[in-house]
Each structure stands twice: as C-alpha cells, then as structure tokens.
C-alpha cells in the first residue's frame, strides 16, 4: 500500500507537485525566530497577547463598583468561584495530642477538622501569664521547595531537624516567626498546608522509610523531599479532575483555622492578625482579603501585578500559585485590597528573584490607589528592603511592631 492509500486519500485529487516517489511532507511555514528570554520560549508572544487582554474588571479602580462593600462582595464571589472549593462547615472535633510547658509559653499539638474532607495538624503557642483574652496570629508557613516540613518552618523546637535548621537560616534569618511571636505575647497557630509536613505525599516505593520524619537522615529527607517536589504537577492536575484549584483547599483550611482560633478561650476574636513569607505571603494575601476577622494582615515576599510575570517569572513559582480563570477578573493587588479599609502591610524584597521588580512596585502603587479610593489611605503601608527573598530579623521586627500597634493598643 502506498502512502496515499495508507492515509485514506485514494479517490481524492492528486497531491500538488507530487511525483511518484514524493513521500515527504511539505516544508514548514517560515517563521522569523527571535530570542524571547521567556520561560515558554517561542510561544511567549502568543501568551503575552492573551495575558495583555485582561483588564481586571472586578478591580475597584475599574469604576464598576460604587462602594468598597460592593467591590468586596463581588470580588470575593469571583475568588470563590475560581477556587472551586466551598466545603460545608463541620465540628472541629479537636484533639490535643501533645502539650508541653516551655517556660515562656505552652505549646500544644492539635488535630482538628477543617472541612468534611480533612483533619489538619497544628501547633498552638499560648503565652503564660495572660490576663484576659490575648491577641492572636495565624502564622502561615512558606514553600521554599520544602514539602517534608510545613508548620515546623516557623517554629523553633530547640532541637530541630538539620534540614530545618538550614531552612530557618536561609528563609527566616535564623529566627522562626511563630516562636518569636509567642514570646512577644501572642497566641499563635500554624497548620500544615495541603501537601506539606504531615500532609505530604509518599510514593509506594518510599514506604520503607516510614512516616516519622525525625528518623530521616539529611540524605533521606532531601531524597523524599525531591520526590514530593516532582509531584506538584500531579497533585494540581488531580485536583483539576475534582474541579478544584489547589489554593482552594489551602484557603479553606486557613479560614477554618481562624474559626478554630476564635473558639479558644485564650483568644480575643477582635484582635487577630495573619503573617507569612513567600507561599505564606500568598496565603496571607488571600486570608486577609477573604476573612473580615483578620484585623491586621501582613504579606511578606509575595506581591506583584501578574502581567509582568508572564515572561520570566512562571518557572519560579509553585503550581499552587496558579488559579485558572481568576485573573480574567482580578489581579493579586485587587484581591488583597478587598480588605480595605482594614490595616494591611506588604513587605517586599527588592532583590527578590521570584518577581519582576516592576511588578512589585506597580502592585504597591495599585493597592495604595485602591485604599485611597476607599477613603483609607492610611490603612495601607508598603515597604521595600534591599535583600533577596527572605523574612529576616529586621523585617520581622518591623512587621511585629506594626502588628503590636494594631493588635495590642
């Protein structure tokens, strides 16, 4: 059988300029190839055209909404719709599995239900000597390519796993924030986000290592962590089959963490803040925007407008940061500014390789413009530090003072 017969072309017109021995395809259509410097190479011009069309019609600056309340209501509905996860409330059924008196504070390990689908492990730090209900912080851990640990990223246990000692040094200036905040007088809660810490995945071939992380050598930890990292896309794709964005589960758990926090007798429900760096900043961005009980929201090392990111800041980010359909309506600054006029602090790292500097600067200007239009320009503060991607002690001290002024006054 000749090639035309194999292709089902018998009985059709002869191929143009085809001789009896002409079996090859015609030449590719010519293209003027130029370097793009983009994460997606030659496809960047096509994607850039698509990205540039987004006008963020749900932004408060669009003129679509007459009031900040109308903007907030529509914006929150747009976020909920894009995330695709609206679980029913369930009883916490909280269980304290460990409780230790550490001198300055008590640390509890608690497991509680966030949704009908998940029970989540958490650490709660309670300062000693409290006189009445205390201010509280939801401390949202970072990503940093470290899946093996989650909530432990912001806690100093005195004796930490060696990979966490290094992680604390690089990302938190050697001072994990939850412990520092507890010493400052805050009740602090931190949970494992989905796919991190005690909610990480383990492949069948690795069951021989066991589940207890304290038994892992540094080599074991790095190997198992690398396997988790290689499965980010598999998790994101799998959740797509359920119609859910990964961040939908993360936000639902974080909001439910606020529910649990305010149920505790030590906590003043009117004085709750949230803080986080990197993925923790992303979580703080959404939590502060979507939950009115957050009286003071601090976003560290995660803020940019998204259009400038399309060229070279895609590969630098986790799958959890990409929510299909969200940016047809809202940019990241539009989302976090839905909390206006409530206090918001955004700390940026000027030498942060995860974001384009122009996008970081533009995002601060946009948030400031929204707060001004909402009649609360004093409610927002944006600060830059000449450092790479980190939440160092100087930045922590600035953030903690800002939180003190709004939650301890």
DOKOL-840593 format. One record per residue (C-alpha): x, y, z; residue in three letters. Coordinates in steps of 0.05 Angstrom, whole numbers, plus 32768, in hexadecimal, padded with zeros to 4 digits. Layout:
% residues N
@px = X	py = Y	pz = Z	residu = ALA
...
% end
This chain:
% residues 409
@px = 8000	py = 8000	pz = 8000	residu = UNK
@px = 801C	py = 8044	pz = 7FED	residu = UNK
@px = 801D	py = 8080	pz = 801B	residu = UNK
@px = 7FDD	py = 809F	pz = 7FFE	residu = UNK
@px = 7FB7	py = 8060	pz = 8008	residu = UNK
@px = 7FCF	py = 8059	pz = 8050	residu = UNK
@px = 7FB7	py = 80A0	pz = 805E	residu = UNK
@px = 7F72	py = 8091	pz = 8041	residu = UNK
@px = 7F7D	py = 80BF	pz = 8007	residu = UNK
@px = 7F6B	py = 8090	pz = 7FCE	residu = UNK
@px = 7F36	py = 80AE	pz = 7FA2	residu = UNK
@px = 7F4A	py = 80F6	pz = 7FB2	residu = UNK
@px = 7F6E	py = 8128	pz = 7F85	residu = UNK
@px = 7FB8	py = 811C	pz = 7F79	residu = UNK
@px = 7FE9	py = 813E	pz = 7FA9	residu = UNK
@px = 8003	py = 817F	pz = 7F8B	residu = UNK
@px = 8048	py = 8178	pz = 7F6B	residu = UNK
@px = 804D	py = 8131	pz = 7F85	residu = UNK
@px = 8074	py = 80FF	pz = 7F5C	residu = UNK
@px = 806F	py = 80B4	pz = 7F63	residu = UNK
@px = 80A9	py = 80B3	pz = 7F95	residu = UNK
@px = 8095	py = 80F1	pz = 7FBD	residu = UNK
@px = 8085	py = 80D6	pz = 8003	residu = UNK
@px = 809B	py = 8110	pz = 8030	residu = UNK
@px = 8072	py = 8149	pz = 804D	residu = UNK
@px = 8076	py = 818F	pz = 8033	residu = UNK
@px = 80A6	py = 81C0	pz = 8054	residu = UNK
@px = 8092	py = 81E2	pz = 8096	residu = UNK
@px = 8074	py = 8227	pz = 808F	residu = UNK
@px = 80AE	py = 8258	pz = 809A	residu = UNK
@px = 80B3	py = 827E	pz = 80DB	residu = UNK
@px = 80DF	py = 82B8	pz = 80EF	residu = UNK
@px = 80FC	py = 829A	pz = 812F	residu = UNK
@px = 8118	py = 82CB	pz = 8163	residu = UNK
@px = 812F	py = 82BE	pz = 81AA	residu = UNK
@px = 80F8	py = 82CF	pz = 81DD	residu = UNK
@px = 811B	py = 82C3	pz = 821E	residu = UNK
@px = 80DA	py = 82A5	pz = 8236	residu = UNK
@px = 80C9	py = 8267	pz = 825F	residu = UNK
@px = 809F	py = 824D	pz = 8225	residu = UNK
@px = 80CF	py = 8260	pz = 81ED	residu = UNK
@px = 80B1	py = 826C	pz = 81A8	residu = UNK
@px = 806A	py = 8265	pz = 81C2	residu = UNK
@px = 8071	py = 82A3	pz = 81ED	residu = UNK
@px = 8057	py = 82D6	pz = 81BA	residu = UNK
@px = 8017	py = 82AD	pz = 81B3	residu = UNK
@px = 800C	py = 82A8	pz = 81FE	residu = UNK
@px = 8020	py = 82F1	pz = 8209	residu = UNK
@px = 7FE8	py = 8306	pz = 81DB	residu = UNK
@px = 7FB6	py = 82DE	pz = 8203	residu = UNK
@px = 7FD0	py = 82F7	pz = 8246	residu = UNK
@px = 7FD0	py = 8340	pz = 822F	residu = UNK
@px = 7F86	py = 833D	pz = 8221	residu = UNK
@px = 7F74	py = 8336	pz = 826A	residu = UNK
@px = 7F59	py = 8377	pz = 8284	residu = UNK
@px = 7F45	py = 835E	pz = 82CA	residu = UNK
@px = 7EFD	py = 8377	pz = 82C6	residu = UNK
@px = 7EF1	py = 8366	pz = 8310	residu = UNK
@px = 7F27	py = 8395	pz = 8327	residu = UNK
@px = 7F0F	py = 83CF	pz = 8352	residu = UNK
@px = 7F35	py = 83FD	pz = 8323	residu = UNK
@px = 7F0A	py = 83E6	pz = 82E7	residu = UNK
@px = 7ED1	py = 8414	pz = 82FB	residu = UNK
@px = 7EA1	py = 83DA	pz = 82F9	residu = UNK
@px = 7E90	py = 83DD	pz = 8344	residu = UNK
@px = 7E71	py = 8417	pz = 8368	residu = UNK
@px = 7E8B	py = 8403	pz = 83AD	residu = UNK
@px = 7EC2	py = 83DA	pz = 83CD	residu = UNK
@px = 7E8C	py = 83AC	pz = 83E9	residu = UNK
@px = 7E71	py = 839D	pz = 83A3	residu = UNK
@px = 7EB8	py = 8391	pz = 838A	residu = UNK
@px = 7EC8	py = 8363	pz = 83C4	residu = UNK
@px = 7E89	py = 833A	pz = 83BB	residu = UNK
@px = 7E92	py = 8330	pz = 8370	residu = UNK
@px = 7EDD	py = 8324	pz = 8376	residu = UNK
@px = 7ED6	py = 82F0	pz = 83AC	residu = UNK
@px = 7EA1	py = 82CB	pz = 8383	residu = UNK
@px = 7ED1	py = 82CC	pz = 8347	residu = UNK
@px = 7F09	py = 82AF	pz = 8371	residu = UNK
@px = 7EDC	py = 8279	pz = 838E	residu = UNK
@px = 7EC3	py = 8267	pz = 8348	residu = UNK
@px = 7F0A	py = 8261	pz = 832D	residu = UNK
@px = 7F23	py = 8237	pz = 8367	residu = UNK
@px = 7EEA	py = 8206	pz = 8360	residu = UNK
@px = 7EE8	py = 81ED	pz = 83A8	residu = UNK
@px = 7EB1	py = 8201	pz = 83D8	residu = UNK
@px = 7EAD	py = 81CA	pz = 840B	residu = UNK
@px = 7E78	py = 81C6	pz = 8440	residu = UNK
@px = 7E8A	py = 81D7	pz = 8488	residu = UNK
@px = 7E95	py = 819C	pz = 84B6	residu = UNK
@px = 7EA4	py = 8197	pz = 8501	residu = UNK
@px = 7EED	py = 819F	pz = 8511	residu = UNK
@px = 7EF0	py = 815F	pz = 853A	residu = UNK
@px = 7F33	py = 817B	pz = 8552	residu = UNK
@px = 7F63	py = 814D	pz = 8574	residu = UNK
@px = 7FA0	py = 8164	pz = 859C	residu = UNK
@px = 7FD4	py = 812E	pz = 858D	residu = UNK
@px = 800F	py = 814F	pz = 85B1	residu = UNK
@px = 8016	py = 8188	pz = 85E4	residu = UNK
@px = 8058	py = 81A3	pz = 85FE	residu = UNK
@px = 8068	py = 81DA	pz = 8630	residu = UNK
@px = 80A4	py = 81FE	pz = 8612	residu = UNK
@px = 80AD	py = 8234	pz = 8647	residu = UNK
@px = 8098	py = 8273	pz = 8622	residu = UNK
@px = 805D	py = 8250	pz = 8600	residu = UNK
@px = 8038	py = 820F	pz = 85F8	residu = UNK
@px = 803A	py = 81EC	pz = 85B5	residu = UNK
@px = 8001	py = 81BE	pz = 85A2	residu = UNK
@px = 7FFE	py = 8190	pz = 8566	residu = UNK
@px = 7FB6	py = 818D	pz = 8550	residu = UNK
@px = 7F92	py = 8167	pz = 8519	residu = UNK
@px = 7F4E	py = 8182	pz = 8502	residu = UNK
@px = 7F1D	py = 817D	pz = 84C8	residu = UNK
@px = 7F1E	py = 81B7	pz = 8498	residu = UNK
@px = 7EED	py = 819A	pz = 8465	residu = UNK
@px = 7EC7	py = 8159	pz = 845A	residu = UNK
@px = 7F04	py = 8143	pz = 8433	residu = UNK
@px = 7F3F	py = 8153	pz = 8460	residu = UNK
@px = 7F5A	py = 814F	pz = 84A7	residu = UNK
@px = 7F95	py = 817D	pz = 84AF	residu = UNK
@px = 7FCF	py = 817D	pz = 84E0	residu = UNK
@px = 7FE2	py = 81BF	pz = 8501	residu = UNK
@px = 800E	py = 81DD	pz = 8536	residu = UNK
@px = 7FF1	py = 8210	pz = 8566	residu = UNK
@px = 801F	py = 823B	pz = 8591	residu = UNK
@px = 7FFF	py = 825A	pz = 85CF	residu = UNK
@px = 8027	py = 828D	pz = 85F6	residu = UNK
@px = 8027	py = 8283	pz = 8641	residu = UNK
@px = 800B	py = 82B6	pz = 8671	residu = UNK
@px = 7FD5	py = 82D0	pz = 8644	residu = UNK
@px = 7FA5	py = 8301	pz = 8664	residu = UNK
@px = 7F65	py = 82F9	pz = 863E	residu = UNK
@px = 7F5E	py = 82EA	pz = 85F4	residu = UNK
@px = 7F9C	py = 82F5	pz = 85CB	residu = UNK
@px = 7FAB	py = 830B	pz = 8583	residu = UNK
@px = 7FB9	py = 82D2	pz = 8554	residu = UNK
@px = 7FDE	py = 82C5	pz = 8513	residu = UNK
@px = 7FD3	py = 8293	pz = 84DC	residu = UNK
@px = 801B	py = 8285	pz = 84C6	residu = UNK
@px = 8019	py = 8269	pz = 847F	residu = UNK
@px = 8056	py = 8240	pz = 846C	residu = UNK
@px = 807E	py = 8248	pz = 842C	residu = UNK
@px = 808C	py = 8219	pz = 83F2	residu = UNK
@px = 80D7	py = 8220	pz = 83E2	residu = UNK
@px = 80D7	py = 81DE	pz = 83BD	residu = UNK
@px = 80D2	py = 81BA	pz = 8400	residu = UNK
@px = 8096	py = 818B	pz = 8403	residu = UNK
@px = 80AE	py = 815D	pz = 8439	residu = UNK
@px = 80A1	py = 8192	pz = 846E	residu = UNK
@px = 8069	py = 81C6	pz = 8472	residu = UNK
@px = 8055	py = 81E4	pz = 84B5	residu = UNK
@px = 809B	py = 81D4	pz = 84CF	residu = UNK
@px = 80B7	py = 8209	pz = 84A1	residu = UNK
@px = 80A0	py = 8240	pz = 84D0	residu = UNK
@px = 80B0	py = 821D	pz = 8513	residu = UNK
@px = 80F0	py = 8216	pz = 853A	residu = UNK
@px = 80EC	py = 81D3	pz = 855F	residu = UNK
@px = 8130	py = 81DD	pz = 857F	residu = UNK
@px = 8148	py = 819F	pz = 855D	residu = UNK
@px = 8132	py = 81A4	pz = 8514	residu = UNK
@px = 813D	py = 8174	pz = 84DB	residu = UNK
@px = 817E	py = 8188	pz = 84B7	residu = UNK
@px = 815A	py = 8199	pz = 8477	residu = UNK
@px = 812D	py = 81C8	pz = 849F	residu = UNK
@px = 8168	py = 81E9	pz = 84C1	residu = UNK
@px = 8182	py = 81FC	pz = 847C	residu = UNK
@px = 813D	py = 820F	pz = 8464	residu = UNK
@px = 8132	py = 823E	pz = 849F	residu = UNK
@px = 8175	py = 825F	pz = 8492	residu = UNK
@px = 8168	py = 826C	pz = 8448	residu = UNK
@px = 811F	py = 8280	pz = 844B	residu = UNK
@px = 8114	py = 829D	pz = 8490	residu = UNK
@px = 8157	py = 82BA	pz = 84A4	residu = UNK
@px = 815F	py = 8280	pz = 84D4	residu = UNK
@px = 8122	py = 8296	pz = 84FD	residu = UNK
@px = 80E2	py = 8270	pz = 84EF	residu = UNK
@px = 80A8	py = 82A0	pz = 84F4	residu = UNK
@px = 8073	py = 8279	pz = 851C	residu = UNK
@px = 80A2	py = 826F	pz = 8556	residu = UNK
@px = 80B8	py = 82B8	pz = 8554	residu = UNK
@px = 8070	py = 82D0	pz = 8553	residu = UNK
@px = 805D	py = 82A3	pz = 858E	residu = UNK
@px = 8096	py = 82C1	pz = 85B6	residu = UNK
@px = 8079	py = 8305	pz = 85A4	residu = UNK
@px = 8037	py = 82F3	pz = 85C5	residu = UNK
@px = 800C	py = 82D9	pz = 858C	residu = UNK
@px = 7FE5	py = 8299	pz = 8589	residu = UNK
@px = 8000	py = 827B	pz = 8548	residu = UNK
@px = 7FE4	py = 8244	pz = 851D	residu = UNK
@px = 8004	py = 8224	pz = 84E1	residu = UNK
@px = 7FEB	py = 81E9	pz = 84B8	residu = UNK
@px = 8006	py = 81BD	pz = 8481	residu = UNK
@px = 7FED	py = 81D4	pz = 843D	residu = UNK
@px = 7FD6	py = 819D	pz = 840F	residu = UNK
@px = 8012	py = 8174	pz = 83F4	residu = UNK
@px = 8041	py = 818D	pz = 842A	residu = UNK
@px = 805A	py = 8170	pz = 846B	residu = UNK
@px = 802D	py = 813B	pz = 8486	residu = UNK
@px = 8000	py = 8144	pz = 8449	residu = UNK
@px = 8038	py = 8136	pz = 8417	residu = UNK
@px = 8034	py = 80FD	pz = 83E5	residu = UNK
@px = 805D	py = 80BE	pz = 83E7	residu = UNK
@px = 8065	py = 8090	pz = 83AB	residu = UNK
@px = 805D	py = 8045	pz = 83B1	residu = UNK
@px = 80A7	py = 8039	pz = 83A4	residu = UNK
@px = 80BA	py = 8064	pz = 83E0	residu = UNK
@px = 808F	py = 8044	pz = 8416	residu = UNK
@px = 80CE	py = 8021	pz = 842F	residu = UNK
@px = 80E5	py = 8064	pz = 844D	residu = UNK
@px = 80A9	py = 8067	pz = 847B	residu = UNK
@px = 807F	py = 80A4	pz = 848C	residu = UNK
@px = 80A5	py = 80BF	pz = 84C9	residu = UNK
@px = 80D0	py = 80F9	pz = 84AF	residu = UNK
@px = 80FE	py = 80FE	pz = 84EC	residu = UNK
@px = 811C	py = 80BB	pz = 84D6	residu = UNK
@px = 812F	py = 80D4	pz = 8491	residu = UNK
@px = 8178	py = 80E2	pz = 8484	residu = UNK
@px = 8188	py = 8122	pz = 845E	residu = UNK
@px = 8191	py = 80F8	pz = 841F	residu = UNK
@px = 814E	py = 80D5	pz = 842A	residu = UNK
@px = 812B	py = 8117	pz = 8435	residu = UNK
@px = 8148	py = 8136	pz = 83F6	residu = UNK
@px = 8137	py = 80F9	pz = 83CC	residu = UNK
@px = 80EF	py = 80F5	pz = 83E5	residu = UNK
@px = 80E6	py = 8140	pz = 83DE	residu = UNK
@px = 80FE	py = 813E	pz = 8396	residu = UNK
@px = 80CA	py = 8108	pz = 8387	residu = UNK
@px = 8093	py = 8134	pz = 83A6	residu = UNK
@px = 80AB	py = 816F	pz = 837C	residu = UNK
@px = 80A7	py = 8145	pz = 833C	residu = UNK
@px = 805E	py = 8136	pz = 834B	residu = UNK
@px = 8044	py = 817D	pz = 8351	residu = UNK
@px = 8029	py = 817B	pz = 830B	residu = UNK
@px = 8008	py = 8138	pz = 8317	residu = UNK
@px = 7FE3	py = 8154	pz = 8353	residu = UNK
@px = 7FCD	py = 8192	pz = 832E	residu = UNK
@px = 7FB5	py = 8168	pz = 82F3	residu = UNK
@px = 7F91	py = 8137	pz = 8320	residu = UNK
@px = 7F6B	py = 816F	pz = 8344	residu = UNK
@px = 7F57	py = 818A	pz = 8300	residu = UNK
@px = 7F30	py = 8149	pz = 82F6	residu = UNK
@px = 7F08	py = 815D	pz = 8334	residu = UNK
@px = 7EFE	py = 81A3	pz = 8319	residu = UNK
@px = 7F28	py = 81C0	pz = 8352	residu = UNK
@px = 7F65	py = 81ED	pz = 8351	residu = UNK
@px = 7F9B	py = 81D9	pz = 8383	residu = UNK
@px = 7F97	py = 821D	pz = 83A3	residu = UNK
@px = 7F4D	py = 8211	pz = 83AF	residu = UNK
@px = 7F5E	py = 81DB	pz = 83E2	residu = UNK
@px = 7F95	py = 8206	pz = 8400	residu = UNK
@px = 7F68	py = 8242	pz = 840A	residu = UNK
@px = 7F2E	py = 8218	pz = 8426	residu = UNK
@px = 7F5D	py = 81FA	pz = 845A	residu = UNK
@px = 7F7B	py = 823E	pz = 846B	residu = UNK
@px = 7F36	py = 825E	pz = 8475	residu = UNK
@px = 7F20	py = 8223	pz = 849F	residu = UNK
@px = 7F5F	py = 822C	pz = 84C9	residu = UNK
@px = 7F45	py = 8272	pz = 84DB	residu = UNK
@px = 7F03	py = 8251	pz = 84EF	residu = UNK
@px = 7F29	py = 8222	pz = 851D	residu = UNK
@px = 7F54	py = 825A	pz = 8539	residu = UNK
@px = 7F19	py = 8285	pz = 854D	residu = UNK
@px = 7EF9	py = 824A	pz = 856F	residu = UNK
@px = 7F32	py = 8246	pz = 85A1	residu = UNK
@px = 7F27	py = 8269	pz = 85E5	residu = UNK
@px = 7F6C	py = 828A	pz = 85E3	residu = UNK
@px = 7F5F	py = 82B1	pz = 85A4	residu = UNK
@px = 7F3F	py = 82F5	pz = 859A	residu = UNK
@px = 7F17	py = 82ED	pz = 8559	residu = UNK
@px = 7F1D	py = 8337	pz = 854A	residu = UNK
@px = 7F69	py = 8336	pz = 854A	residu = UNK
@px = 7F80	py = 8303	pz = 8517	residu = UNK
@px = 7FB7	py = 830D	pz = 84E4	residu = UNK
@px = 7FD8	py = 82E3	pz = 84AF	residu = UNK
@px = 801E	py = 82E3	pz = 8493	residu = UNK
@px = 8047	py = 82B9	pz = 8463	residu = UNK
@px = 8082	py = 82BA	pz = 8434	residu = UNK
@px = 8082	py = 82A1	pz = 83EC	residu = UNK
@px = 804C	py = 826B	pz = 83E6	residu = UNK
@px = 803A	py = 8282	pz = 842C	residu = UNK
@px = 8033	py = 82C9	pz = 840F	residu = UNK
@px = 8007	py = 82AD	pz = 83D8	residu = UNK
@px = 7FDC	py = 828B	pz = 840D	residu = UNK
@px = 7FDB	py = 82CB	pz = 8436	residu = UNK
@px = 7FC6	py = 82F2	pz = 83F8	residu = UNK
@px = 7F88	py = 82C7	pz = 83EF	residu = UNK
@px = 7F78	py = 82BE	pz = 8438	residu = UNK
@px = 7F7C	py = 8308	pz = 8447	residu = UNK
@px = 7F50	py = 8317	pz = 840A	residu = UNK
@px = 7F1B	py = 82E2	pz = 8417	residu = UNK
@px = 7F12	py = 82E3	pz = 8462	residu = UNK
@px = 7EF8	py = 8320	pz = 8486	residu = UNK
@px = 7F12	py = 8306	pz = 84C9	residu = UNK
@px = 7F5A	py = 8315	pz = 84B5	residu = UNK
@px = 7F63	py = 8358	pz = 84D7	residu = UNK
@px = 7FAB	py = 8360	pz = 84BD	residu = UNK
@px = 7FC7	py = 833D	pz = 8480	residu = UNK
@px = 8011	py = 8339	pz = 8470	residu = UNK
@px = 8029	py = 831F	pz = 842C	residu = UNK
@px = 8074	py = 8312	pz = 8425	residu = UNK
@px = 809A	py = 8300	pz = 83E6	residu = UNK
@px = 805D	py = 82F4	pz = 83BB	residu = UNK
@px = 803F	py = 832D	pz = 8395	residu = UNK
@px = 8040	py = 8342	pz = 834C	residu = UNK
@px = 8013	py = 8353	pz = 8313	residu = UNK
@px = 800E	py = 8315	pz = 82E9	residu = UNK
@px = 8017	py = 832F	pz = 82A2	residu = UNK
@px = 8062	py = 833E	pz = 82A9	residu = UNK
@px = 806D	py = 82F7	pz = 82C4	residu = UNK
@px = 8059	py = 82D4	pz = 8283	residu = UNK
@px = 809E	py = 82D9	pz = 8263	residu = UNK
@px = 80CE	py = 82BF	pz = 8297	residu = UNK
@px = 80AB	py = 82B2	pz = 82D9	residu = UNK
@px = 8082	py = 8275	pz = 82CB	residu = UNK
@px = 80B5	py = 823F	pz = 82D8	residu = UNK
@px = 80C8	py = 8260	pz = 831A	residu = UNK
@px = 8083	py = 8251	pz = 8338	residu = UNK
@px = 805E	py = 8215	pz = 8352	residu = UNK
@px = 8020	py = 81F7	pz = 8332	residu = UNK
@px = 7FF9	py = 820F	pz = 836F	residu = UNK
@px = 8001	py = 8257	pz = 8358	residu = UNK
@px = 7FDB	py = 824C	pz = 8316	residu = UNK
@px = 7F8F	py = 824F	pz = 8319	residu = UNK
@px = 7F6D	py = 8247	pz = 82D5	residu = UNK
@px = 7F3B	py = 827E	pz = 82C4	residu = UNK
@px = 7F4C	py = 82AA	pz = 8301	residu = UNK
@px = 7F73	py = 82DE	pz = 82DA	residu = UNK
@px = 7F3C	py = 82EA	pz = 82A8	residu = UNK
@px = 7F1D	py = 8313	pz = 82E0	residu = UNK
@px = 7F51	py = 8325	pz = 8314	residu = UNK
@px = 7F9B	py = 8332	pz = 831C	residu = UNK
@px = 7FBF	py = 831F	pz = 835C	residu = UNK
@px = 7FBE	py = 8368	pz = 8376	residu = UNK
@px = 7F74	py = 836B	pz = 8368	residu = UNK
@px = 7F69	py = 832D	pz = 8393	residu = UNK
@px = 7F8F	py = 8343	pz = 83D1	residu = UNK
@px = 7F73	py = 838A	pz = 83CD	residu = UNK
@px = 7F2C	py = 836E	pz = 83D6	residu = UNK
@px = 7F3B	py = 8372	pz = 8421	residu = UNK
@px = 7F3D	py = 83BF	pz = 841D	residu = UNK
@px = 7F37	py = 83E6	pz = 844A	residu = UNK
@px = 7F53	py = 83B2	pz = 847B	residu = UNK
@px = 7F9E	py = 83B8	pz = 8488	residu = UNK
@px = 7FCD	py = 8397	pz = 8456	residu = UNK
@px = 8019	py = 8394	pz = 8455	residu = UNK
@px = 803F	py = 837A	pz = 8419	residu = UNK
@px = 808A	py = 836E	pz = 8420	residu = UNK
@px = 80B0	py = 8365	pz = 83DE	residu = UNK
@px = 80F7	py = 834D	pz = 83D1	residu = UNK
@px = 8116	py = 8379	pz = 839C	residu = UNK
@px = 8146	py = 8342	pz = 8385	residu = UNK
@px = 8110	py = 830D	pz = 8385	residu = UNK
@px = 811C	py = 82E0	pz = 8349	residu = UNK
@px = 80D6	py = 82C3	pz = 834D	residu = UNK
@px = 80B5	py = 8303	pz = 8334	residu = UNK
@px = 80C5	py = 833A	pz = 8301	residu = UNK
@px = 80D7	py = 837A	pz = 8326	residu = UNK
@px = 80A8	py = 83A2	pz = 82F9	residu = UNK
@px = 806E	py = 8375	pz = 830C	residu = UNK
@px = 807E	py = 837B	pz = 8356	residu = UNK
@px = 8081	py = 83C7	pz = 8352	residu = UNK
@px = 8042	py = 83CB	pz = 8328	residu = UNK
@px = 801C	py = 839F	pz = 835A	residu = UNK
@px = 802C	py = 83CD	pz = 8394	residu = UNK
@px = 8014	py = 8409	pz = 836C	residu = UNK
@px = 7FD4	py = 83E4	pz = 8359	residu = UNK
@px = 7FC4	py = 83D0	pz = 83A0	residu = UNK
@px = 7FD1	py = 8417	pz = 83B8	residu = UNK
@px = 7FA2	py = 8432	pz = 8382	residu = UNK
@px = 7F6B	py = 8403	pz = 8397	residu = UNK
@px = 7F72	py = 8415	pz = 83E1	residu = UNK
@px = 7F71	py = 845F	pz = 83CE	residu = UNK
@px = 7F32	py = 8455	pz = 83A5	residu = UNK
@px = 7F14	py = 8430	pz = 83E0	residu = UNK
@px = 7F22	py = 846E	pz = 840B	residu = UNK
@px = 7F56	py = 844B	pz = 8436	residu = UNK
@px = 7F9C	py = 845C	pz = 841A	residu = UNK
@px = 7FBA	py = 8454	pz = 8460	residu = UNK
@px = 7FA2	py = 840C	pz = 8463	residu = UNK
@px = 7FD7	py = 83F2	pz = 8433	residu = UNK
@px = 8022	py = 83F2	pz = 843A	residu = UNK
@px = 8053	py = 83D5	pz = 8407	residu = UNK
@px = 809D	py = 83D0	pz = 8416	residu = UNK
@px = 80DA	py = 83B8	pz = 83EE	residu = UNK
@px = 811A	py = 839A	pz = 8409	residu = UNK
@px = 815A	py = 8393	pz = 83E1	residu = UNK
@px = 815F	py = 8348	pz = 83EC	residu = UNK
@px = 8150	py = 8307	pz = 83C7	residu = UNK
@px = 8112	py = 82DC	pz = 83D4	residu = UNK
@px = 8110	py = 82D6	pz = 8421	residu = UNK
@px = 80EF	py = 82EB	pz = 8461	residu = UNK
@px = 812C	py = 8300	pz = 8489	residu = UNK
@px = 812D	py = 8318	pz = 84D1	residu = UNK
@px = 812C	py = 8362	pz = 84BD	residu = UNK
@px = 80EE	py = 8357	pz = 8493	residu = UNK
@px = 80CE	py = 832D	pz = 84CA	residu = UNK
@px = 80D9	py = 8364	pz = 84FD	residu = UNK
@px = 80B9	py = 8397	pz = 84CF	residu = UNK
@px = 807E	py = 8369	pz = 84C3	residu = UNK
@px = 8076	py = 8357	pz = 850D	residu = UNK
@px = 8077	py = 83A0	pz = 8522	residu = UNK
@px = 8041	py = 83AE	pz = 84EE	residu = UNK
@px = 8017	py = 8375	pz = 8508	residu = UNK
@px = 8021	py = 838C	pz = 8550	residu = UNK
@px = 8007	py = 83D1	pz = 853F	residu = UNK
@px = 7FC7	py = 83B4	pz = 8521	residu = UNK
@px = 7FBA	py = 8378	pz = 854D	residu = UNK
@px = 7FD5	py = 838C	pz = 8591	residu = UNK
@px = 7FBE	py = 83D4	pz = 8596	residu = UNK
% end
